Amino acid sequence: MRKILLLILLIPLLEIVFVLLSGKIIGALWTIVLIVVTGILGVYLIRFEGMKAKQQLQKAMANRQPPGPAMIDGVLLFIAGVLLILPGFLSDIIGVLLALKPTRQLFKPLIYRWIKKKYSNGNVVVYKH
C-alpha cells in the first residue's frame, strides 16, 4: 500500500519535472503541442489495438481456448489508453510501450508472474456460476 501511495505522489512530480524541462529545452508552445498530439495519437492507437484485442478474445472463445492472453492484452491496452490520455511525457512513453504489441509482450511475463503469485497466496478467488 505504501508503494502505491509513493507512486501516486512521485509520478505527477516526475511528469511536472519532465514538462518543465521540455518547455525549457524546446519551448512552451512545442511542449503543449507534443502533449496534445500524443494524446490524440494515443486515443487512435488504443482504438485500433483495442479492436484487435477484442477480436483475439472473441476468436479464442469461439475456438474454446482460454482467453487469458487476449484479456491481458485488453487490460494492458486499457492502461496504455489511460496513460496516453493523461498529459505528460513519462506517462506517454509508458503508454506507447504498453500499446505497441512487440513491447507489450515484454510486460506480459510480469503480469503472469503477478497473477500466479496472487493465486499461490490465496488472494484471488474464482467464482463459477
Secondary structure, DSSP 4 states (H G I P E B T S, - for coil): -HHHHHHHHHHHHHHHHHHHHHHHHH-HHHHHHHHHHHHHHHHHHHHHHHHHHHHHHHHHHHTT---HHHHHHHHHHHHHHHHHHSSSHHHHHHHHHHHSHHHHHHHHHHHHHHHHHHHHHT-------
